[in-house]
Amino acid sequence: MELYWTPPGGRKELVPTEALFPPATVLTGPVVLPAQPAAPQQPPAPVAVPGVQTPGVPQPVVATIGDMAPLRIIGSTGSGPGQFQNPRGVAVDRQGNIYVADTGNKRVQKLNSQGEFLAEWRGGAEPFVEPAGVAIAPNGDIYVLEPEKDGAHRFSADGPYIGKVGDGLGLYRPRGLTIDAAGVLSFANTGGNNVVRTAADGRLLASIGKAGEKNGELKQPT
């Protein structure tokens, strides 16, 4: 057995035998062998994830669940009650009523859960230009997203116009809108490459993200 050491500021060198066993020393007893290093731990075996190809791991066999079929088809092409032209958004209220951003007809329609026409909105203070989305607040208020107007029109649950949300928020052609359980609005600010969160009355609460391609950065979110 050889033993090496490195003195402070020096080079690694062999420790001479006389430094290990002085001349007067007599070795007795069993010879103790140096401890063997622990075996390296093996990394966990890769796990197959459906839809994700992992080298050396076969994809799991997934049984088919049959053809998907709609429960109900609502509406048809046209401009009459319950008909649509290029609809771009849909929302459902707590009573199951359906609201459709009927973009091509420049209106929002309200239907019951069976698809029967109930009401429509064609504008607030002025006619809609491009109603591209609709969202329903917890209190039933209706928000109609208008990219061309850089914001959303707000209506009460029973129909009357309340006002516009979005002025002074830096919105530019937003094309996505959602409302959480607290009534906070989140605009996908497409032209601004961020998400703008506001209170129900339009007060700015937060601006999230910026233009870019890294994590947390956005490019024309919708």
Secondary structure in CASP SS format (residue, H / E / C, confidence):
PFRMAT SS
TARGET T0000
AUTHOR 0000-0000-0000
METHOD secondary structure of the structure
MODEL  1
M C 1.00
E C 1.00
L C 1.00
Y E 1.00
W E 1.00
T C 1.00
P C 1.00
P C 1.00
G C 1.00
G C 1.00
R C 1.00
K C 1.00
E E 1.00
L E 1.00
V C 1.00
P C 1.00
T H 1.00
E H 1.00
A H 1.00
L H 1.00
F C 1.00
P C 1.00
P C 1.00
A C 1.00
T C 1.00
V C 1.00
L C 1.00
T C 1.00
G C 1.00
P C 1.00
V C 1.00
V C 1.00
L C 1.00
P C 1.00
A C 1.00
Q C 1.00
P C 1.00
A C 1.00
A C 1.00
P C 1.00
Q C 1.00
Q C 1.00
P C 1.00
P C 1.00
A C 1.00
P C 1.00
V C 1.00
A C 1.00
V E 1.00
P C 1.00
G C 1.00
V E 1.00
Q C 1.00
T E 1.00
P C 1.00
G C 1.00
V E 1.00
P C 1.00
Q C 1.00
P C 1.00
V C 1.00
V C 1.00
A C 1.00
T C 1.00
I C 1.00
G C 1.00
D C 1.00
M C 1.00
A C 1.00
P C 1.00
L C 1.00
R C 1.00
I C 1.00
I C 1.00
G C 1.00
S E 1.00
T E 1.00
G C 1.00
S C 1.00
G C 1.00
P C 1.00
G C 1.00
Q E 1.00
F E 1.00
Q C 1.00
N C 1.00
P C 1.00
R C 1.00
G E 1.00
V E 1.00
A E 1.00
V E 1.00
D C 1.00
R C 1.00
Q C 1.00
G C 1.00
N C 1.00
I E 1.00
Y E 1.00
V E 1.00
A E 1.00
D E 1.00
T H 1.00
G H 1.00
N H 1.00
K C 1.00
R E 1.00
V E 1.00
Q E 1.00
K E 1.00
L E 1.00
N C 1.00
S C 1.00
Q C 1.00
G C 1.00
E C 1.00
F E 1.00
L E 1.00
A E 1.00
E E 1.00
W E 1.00
R C 1.00
G E 1.00
G C 1.00
A C 1.00
E C 1.00
P E 1.00
F C 1.00
V C 1.00
E C 1.00
P C 1.00
A C 1.00
G E 1.00
V E 1.00
A E 1.00
I E 1.00
A C 1.00
P C 1.00
N C 1.00
G C 1.00
D C 1.00
I E 1.00
Y E 1.00
V E 1.00
L E 1.00
E E 1.00
P H 1.00
E H 1.00
K H 1.00
D C 1.00
G E 1.00
A E 1.00
H E 1.00
R E 1.00
F E 1.00
S C 1.00
A C 1.00
D C 1.00
G C 1.00
P C 1.00
Y E 1.00
I E 1.00
G E 1.00
K E 1.00
V E 1.00
G C 1.00
D C 1.00
G C 1.00
L C 1.00
G C 1.00
L C 1.00
Y C 1.00
R C 1.00
P C 1.00
R C 1.00
G E 1.00
L E 1.00
T E 1.00
I E 1.00
D C 1.00
A C 1.00
A C 1.00
G C 1.00
V C 1.00
L E 1.00
S E 1.00
F E 1.00
A E 1.00
N E 1.00
T H 1.00
G H 1.00
G H 1.00
N C 1.00
N E 1.00
V E 1.00
V E 1.00
R E 1.00
T E 1.00
A C 1.00
A C 1.00
D C 1.00
G C 1.00
R C 1.00
L E 1.00
L E 1.00
A E 1.00
S E 1.00
I E 1.00
G C 1.00
K C 1.00
A E 1.00
G C 1.00
E C 1.00
K C 1.00
N C 1.00
G C 1.00
E C 1.00
L E 1.00
K C 1.00
Q C 1.00
P C 1.00
T C 1.00
END
